[in-house]
């Protein structure tokens, strides 16, 4: 099962305010731009980024989405979908003193409820007593993956989108809490250690909210010239009531039903994510790869994903190629209730519940994708990307596809064609 | 360079610069003449300008001074020192800015303005076209 989640935050009462903030940030460019060019320090700086993209899928009976947070995508919902990659972000940073600063980043993109209303992606206060040490309080995007905190900034990345196999492994991308950042330099080697602790809660496309508590990440990044190495460990206790009716029904059927419900429910379970990634970018070319494993101790099956990508820069063009894979480590089926141990009149309901459980486990994403594309830096602060993806779905699996329709054939192949324009200013 | 004899001096200068630098500006990394720093490798300069480190090897804080976005001096500096195109440098900073991890160096509008800022601050580090260097700044020696 892909976990479909998105940021609808405790602050969602202020969506109109978010929209006003976003618009105000976008229409405050001239003064801020001029200030940035001037070496004289200004307390405030404003910047923005965005992507306008469309995706076409060869599969009409299911949707391709870029993340588990999106309810709609390319294929079933739209032949050419603008909802997968398009977004607009604006950020304001205030430097009160050299040690104390604050940032606010608001993004408009497709949310779990199919709206594009702006939401707060980042909002925190940073205290940095020395250049090597900082503490942040507020909403922070987690540093779990190599580029998880910059995954929405298309211009900062070589592809149209980060490989969905790995970047859909965990639905939890941010936290309301604190982080501590410590940098150490030994000769040419720069080591950055980050620890974060907090909570998050958000609405999901399938309905209901996912609640992650005692959410912490420890991440270490080593930079040595053009080489970047990153490892991280993420842990939380999460609850997701979406499947409660299924497990409540299992619990009606005696000890074996209770045992199955306890094994697979998503009530106060622990989740672990372990990741390792590397990037080598000497300028003329790059190669990057990442590996991650999740264990959520529930009907969300234990899985491993990885990708390897490389590109070569030819003047303003950067053609690239990526191979990405996600596989299930746990069982994607279960014998379920032993019907022969139940009274005959319960055989029908028990078989129904077993089918429900197996349908849930069978939603585990198993697929691999070969992507080829090119970035073209055709204009200052703006790029155009074209990307072709060939997805090979695992046997019996719909992969990361969602909104699967009755006519869908699992285990096939899907071709995607994407065009995106990314910008920053 | 002001040409008093446009037919002679300028043509010779243009030919010389073509021969020496294939028409590209010769850009050098500099610090204030009052700075204690004298030697810095290309990689060390690169790390400071890309925001990877914030101190000179002697431990004092380094304040990088950029030149105007799109200026030939700036593009030449980043190409020579970091091996990155203007788009790659912008992309690098997009990753840092939009994760709240820092902001790019402040930019001076011209070589003269950059020289003035660098000269005035012993913590500053910048780059200038070689012919814009004067006694207020010193060229960093590569080890």
HADDOCK unambig.tbl for C-alpha pairs under 7 A between the chains (distance, minus, plus):
assign (segid A and resid 36 and name CA) (segid B and resid 106 and name CA) 6.72 0.50 0.50
assign (segid A and resid 37 and name CA) (segid B and resid 68 and name CA) 6.82 0.50 0.50
assign (segid A and resid 37 and name CA) (segid B and resid 106 and name CA) 6.71 0.50 0.50
assign (segid A and resid 37 and name CA) (segid B and resid 107 and name CA) 5.37 0.50 0.50
assign (segid A and resid 37 and name CA) (segid B and resid 108 and name CA) 6.92 0.50 0.50
assign (segid A and resid 38 and name CA) (segid B and resid 106 and name CA) 6.81 0.50 0.50
assign (segid A and resid 38 and name CA) (segid B and resid 107 and name CA) 6.09 0.50 0.50
assign (segid A and resid 38 and name CA) (segid B and resid 108 and name CA) 6.22 0.50 0.50
assign (segid A and resid 39 and name CA) (segid B and resid 106 and name CA) 4.88 0.50 0.50
assign (segid A and resid 39 and name CA) (segid B and resid 107 and name CA) 5.33 0.50 0.50
assign (segid A and resid 39 and name CA) (segid B and resid 108 and name CA) 5.54 0.50 0.50
assign (segid A and resid 103 and name CA) (segid B and resid 100 and name CA) 6.78 0.50 0.50
assign (segid A and resid 131 and name CA) (segid B and resid 54 and name CA) 6.50 0.50 0.50
assign (segid A and resid 149 and name CA) (segid B and resid 99 and name CA) 6.15 0.50 0.50
assign (segid A and resid 150 and name CA) (segid B and resid 95 and name CA) 5.67 0.50 0.50
assign (segid A and resid 150 and name CA) (segid B and resid 98 and name CA) 6.86 0.50 0.50
assign (segid A and resid 150 and name CA) (segid B and resid 99 and name CA) 6.32 0.50 0.50
assign (segid A and resid 155 and name CA) (segid B and resid 91 and name CA) 5.92 0.50 0.50
assign (segid A and resid 156 and name CA) (segid B and resid 91 and name CA) 4.48 0.50 0.50
assign (segid A and resid 156 and name CA) (segid B and resid 92 and name CA) 6.37 0.50 0.50
assign (segid A and resid 156 and name CA) (segid B and resid 94 and name CA) 5.56 0.50 0.50
assign (segid A and resid 156 and name CA) (segid B and resid 95 and name CA) 5.38 0.50 0.50
assign (segid A and resid 283 and name CA) (segid B and resid 83 and name CA) 5.21 0.50 0.50
assign (segid A and resid 283 and name CA) (segid B and resid 84 and name CA) 5.35 0.50 0.50
assign (segid A and resid 377 and name CA) (segid B and resid 87 and name CA) 6.77 0.50 0.50
assign (segid A and resid 381 and name CA) (segid B and resid 87 and name CA) 6.77 0.50 0.50
